[in-house]
Amino acid sequence: MTTVATDFETIIGLEVHVHLTTASKMFCGCSADYAGAEPNTHVCPVCLGMPGTLPVINERAIEYIVMAGLALNCEIAEYSKFDRKNYPYPDLMKGYQISQYDLPICRNGWLDVEVNGERRRVRIQRVHMEEDTAKLIHRQDPVTGERYSLIDVNRSGVPLVEIVSYPDIRSPAEAREYLVKLRQILRYIGVSRANMEEGDFRCDANISLRPRGTDVLGPKVEVKNMNSFRAVFEALSFEERRQAEVLSSGGAVVQETRGWDDERKVTVPQRTKEEASDYRYFPEPDLPPLRLSREWVERIRQRLPELPDAKRERFRTFGLSEYEAGLLSEDRARADYFERLMAALEGEPSRRAKVAANWMLGEVARWLNEREAEMEAFPVPAERLAELAMLVERGTITGQVAKKVFDEMTATGEAASAIVERAGLAQISAADELRGLVRKVIEANPKAVADYRAGKEAAVKFLIGQVMRETRGRANPQLVHELLTEELQ
Ligand SMILES: [Zn+2]
């Protein structure tokens, strides 16, 4: 039997387009933040492509692409330029797109991905700057059946960065991991929201198969129209199977562009890809070339935040597990909160890290999950949560009570100590205060007592639970255990 895994090797390269979150568009002063705006309200003669207008380069966009290039380990060109790409489609009215051809701003980078514990390096060929196109909305008249298209120019001219990988990716899972890491890095450095569902982050893939053990590149299929990481994974998995079937039945894979049909879970042929020469690139005559001084690039490098991999490694040095460090460094807001929380605690660094990690991955994660919220939405400042954590650390309240106080804090914003005092939640650690209660519980539960005496250790847990219930979780569980054992002897 022929299978992808044994007979063929999968070769994947990805092209990712990312919107930069600059205030204005790439070549005009229109606001680039058009989400939710009425169609055609973020427009001017430049982004409408009117004759006689002149584009002006958005310096912030150049700064952002350099940040992205540095974060992706690229070389930053000293000299770069813009080119015109002939573009005969209605979503760019001026008939061309300003892009970059032979002298991109960034090239020769890499990104490490890890799948099933194996780390592999994916080389990045280039990262270049261009402008986005307008958006076409296709409609059909419900009465006459006539088809027509509407055009929304708000998106036209928004700064767009294209990140092109070498065909170094070897499986759909690796492709997904590459995208996850890429998005994570772009969000960390704050240059893009990188939301695939909202079109800030779009991915096209090239995929081909070759007999295992050879190093020729076969005809590749370009897959488009994938709107989520899941869709990329499914589309590439489908394409991998489809090409393996064609090849193993003696056929040849046709070089073509195929679109992913997310409902039918298949790829279908689309218009064939133009050769690069069809675009007839030539240097953009309306824009000066870019000269990027080494000093300027160095200043940007200095300002780059610590990146996720480095942060995860640093968190590991606090004694956290790979898993904990990975989750806590996943997004920057969570990592920053964790570090503020840890700094506000008292005690040995490893203990502070453990306590902070437990709160972050326990109650804070639960609170966010229940609301499907991001870290930014969490209402309690790290210093306030630290106060609560320290009440548990010092034995003022039990862990069980702390969860109630946590819920109260997130709802009212009140300080932990104030809640504890007002509601009388302090832990009962006085043996004389608890002994009477312990005796009462023993009297009220003869069955459990008999079980315990018959050697069932679990029965003592039940009895502890009863005491905790009587005290609304305030009893020191360790002390209750001691007292119970004593009284049961
Ligand atoms: Zn404009």
Residues whose N, C-alpha, C, O or C-beta is under 5 A from the ligand:
A	BS01	ZN	C28 G29 C30 H42 V43 C44 V46 C47
